[in-house]
Amino acid sequence: MVYEIVWSELALQSFLSNISYLKTDWTETEIVNFTNSTTEIIQLLSLQPGIGRLTNKKAYLRKVLVSKRIILIYRFKPSINVVELVQFFNTWQHPKKRKDN
């Protein structure tokens, strides 16, 4: 079964924020690697949404590593066959900014 992928507003903002950061401080190669890795993870989540590790604070949220410094936090809603992308969290940020806390 293929699950629908839905982007939250925060997921879109945090994804674009990470791209913006990469544009200012890194090379085009890192941007391509990040977007390719994100695409691969999203495709995998659409097929196997349970691959992410459950977070400690809220059991309905899961997280998966997208790149060395970025974690994708998502919510799997099996009753409606949806995977909701919640946030792309850069691990250099303060942990209190994570939406699974």
CORHUFEN-V300834 format. One record per run of one state. SS is the DSSP state (@ for helix, = for strand, . for the rest). FROM is the first residue (numbers start at 1). LEN is the number of residues. If there is no record, write none. Layout:
SS|FROM|LEN, SS|FROM|LEN
This chain:
.|1|3, =|4|4, .|8|1, @|9|17, .|26|2, @|28|20, .|48|1, @|49|3, .|52|1, =|53|2, .|55|6, =|61|7, .|68|2, =|70|8, @|78|3, .|81|1, =|82|9, .|91|4, @|95|3, .|98|4
